[in-house]
């Protein structure tokens, strides 16, 4: 993403967080159907620490939490 983003541009992401509903659902499903070996949780993308690791010194990570209510 950084490679194709123009200098000074922004990359916006909408990610699941480890404490959110979807992650709780994954944990419940994982009790019956474990994830494939070596596959990391998609909820990691919802943590600032993981994004800092992915983007490194090439980008600045700023997070703003939002809540979506499933009905």
N, C-alpha and C positions, 0 to 999 in steps of 0.2 A: 504494500500500500504506500509506503513511504517513497519507494522508487518512482511511482507514477504521480505522486502528489507534487504540485508545483511548490517552489520555495515560498514559505510563508503561508501555504495553504492549510486547510483543516481536514481532518479525517474524522467523521462521526460514526460511532458504533452504538448499536443497541444490543446489550448483552444480558444474559441471565446472570444472576448473582448467586453465590453459594447459599445464602440465607433465604432465597426466594422460593415461591411455589414450585416452579419447574424443577429446581434442584431437589426439593423434597420429593417430588414425583420420581425423579431419576433414582434417588436412594431407595424408594419403595420398590421400584421395578428391579433395581440391581440386586435385591434380595432373592429374586426368582430367576432373573436372567442377567448374569454378570456381564460387564462390558468386555469387549475384546481385549486381549492382552496388549499392553503398551499404549492403549488409547487413554488420553487425558480427558478429564471432565470438561465439557464445554462451559461449565460455570466458572472456570478459571478466568475466562475472558471478562468476567464481571468483577475482577479484583484489580485494584490499582497496581499492586505488586507484580502481578503477572504481565500486565500491559507494559510496565516499566521494563521488565525483562525482555519482552518482545521488541519494543521499539528502541530500547537502549538510549544512547546519547543522541540519536538522530531525531528524537522527538520529545515533546513535553506532553505529559499525560495530565489531563484535568478531567475529573469525574463529577457528574451531577446526577444524583439518584432521582429516579422517578418511580412511581408505583402504578402498576396496572392492575385493576380489579377484574378478575375473571368472573363472569356471571353466567 
